[in-house]
Structure formats: C-alpha cells, structure tokens
C-alpha cells in the first residue's frame, strides 16, 4: 500500500460541486480583488476566531509582517527585537525581518515544542519589543504564562497561528489570545485555499483598519497613500473557496483528532517513541502529527521502503541558519535535541483509518 504524506485531491473531490459554484459566482460578478467574498470571509473568520475583526492578505508571511507593523511595536531602523521560536518555518523569522525587526530565538518546551516562557524571559533585552509565540503543529503555546511575561516586561504579543486553525486554550480559539494574530491559508493548512492567502485577526479595530490600508499600498482606496504599505491582498477566488471550506473545518479537525488517537493508542506501546503531547483535551487540531524517534532517519528509510511518505518539520533550526544567525545567540539545547529526532507522519482528514493503522503497524515492525 502506498501512503502519501498528504493527498489534497481527496478534499477537493468532497467539495467539487460547492467549490465550482462559488468560483462561477465570482466569475459572473466580475470583481476579483477586495470585493464581497473577501469582506464576507473576513467577517466569518473573525467570528470563528472570536475576535472583532480580520483582514485578508496575500499570505501568512505578510499577515505576520503587517500585524507587527500595524501594532507599532517594530520601528524601522531601530533594530527592535522580537522573540520567537527556532523550531518553525523560516517564514516566521522572515516576517519579523520584513517588518524591520530582529528575530531572537528562545528555547522550546520539550513536550509541546512551543515557546518555553522561562526561556523567553532569559532572552529579553533592552531592545525587545514583542514576542511571537508559534502555535506549532496544531497546538497553542502556553499563552497564560507568555501573557504574564509580556505584561510584566511591557511587551506586545502577536500570535503566529498559521498551523492552529480552530485550536483552543481554555475558552478561546487561536487568534483571540494576543494583541493580534497571523494566519496562513496555504493549501496544506487545516483551512487551506487553492493558492496563497492569509489573514490578520484582532480585537483591536484600529489595528485591523491599519492592516487594510497597509495591504493596499498604504491607502484605503486607489488614491492618497498615507502609509508605507505594500501590495498584499487576498483575492476574491481564494476568499470564495475559503468560505466554502470554513463550515467543514470543525468536522475536519475532529477527524484529525480521531486519527491521532489511532496513532496514540497503537504506538503508545513502543517505548522508543515520544508521541505528541496535548496541552489540554480536545485543544490540539493536529495540523501535523509529529513524534520523536532516536533513529529517525533509519525509521524514515524503513517507512519509505514500505511506500509510506514522511516529512520533517523542521530539520533546520532558525537560529542556526546564516540569514538569522547572531553571534550573541545562546545555544537552545531542547530544540537542538528535538530537531534530530522529530518525524511527521501522514495525518489529514481524508486519510483512511486503514492507512493510519498501516503506518502505525510498519513503525511497530521497525527494527533499528
């Protein structure tokens, strides 16, 4: 049995009729940029996240960049520092650079892989202005502890929620725990478009209005630029497709949890594995199912030989990459240890239970 890491054609088959109708409606309307579909999706996404407003932009990277700029915490040319995780896609740190900030990396919690609040405290300097916790693999960072650190040190929190659509902590969804949040709708996300897309969400209505100006060249219409903005707009077709998919998101997230339970129950008997750890029941949306094995690369080869595709998220820690390396950067032993052991298994809503059990069975039969 060949089992790909992800097969989006299965999702597209489920929604083929709805998606075609939505795109046909956009084509018939003749408005393709910042029209009714974008406005409707922004309202629906804000409602889903439980915040006052949202602004659709071109990508998750731009969402984080514009959230940082619109918040006013990163000032061009001042080398303002923003603390974030080393275990994430490079786009998190690139967004900080794009906003004019300096990314600084703090170590992670060994169980959840999200920012360790005590490590954040140690990374704060006189130039620190903000903290960007990454809700990694479908689970939120320890926001209560991070909010306490930020409040004590006068820092702004901006959530990188690109992998946490629908994740919860307490009574709030990802996107509702900080001054602002950034989402990606890259096709592989729990809520994915058929191309690039992103959004900023916030309870700060003024911030959302600034993002809407920044995404449109710095002005709300076609004239009179008042801010140094950029061209970063969510287009109507992507918004229409996201509106088709949004009502299915909770169902898809529950399916991810169901498949993750199969992995947990089957693989729990293998002592060599460190399985994902959920911060609280039902909170994890399993954008990725990431476990650890001390002989990760040999395990990947074994699975590949049996037709099972796996990936590593992420093999190259950001603080070790030339673009982000700083001479004063401390070693990050927890992240550095995890990077050599983590492996992402196939898990998405349209994966079958049979395929999930087959992956688990092949792992149990791995002989290092």
Secondary structure by P-SEA (a helix, b strand, c coil): cccccccaaaaaaaaaaaaaaaaaaaaaaccccccaaaaaaaaaaaaaaccccccccccaaaaaaaaaaaacccccccbbbbbbbccccaaaaaaaaaacbbbbbbbbccccccccaaaaaaaccccccbbbbbbccccccaaaaaaaaaaaabbbbbbccccccccccccccccccccbbbbbccccccccccccccccccccaaaaaaaaaaaacccccccccccccccccccaaaaaaaaaaccaaaaaaaaaaaaaaaaaaaacccccccccccccccccccccbbbbbcaaaaaaaaaaaacbbbbbccccccccccccccccccccaaaaaaaaccccccccccccaaaaaaaaaaaaaccc
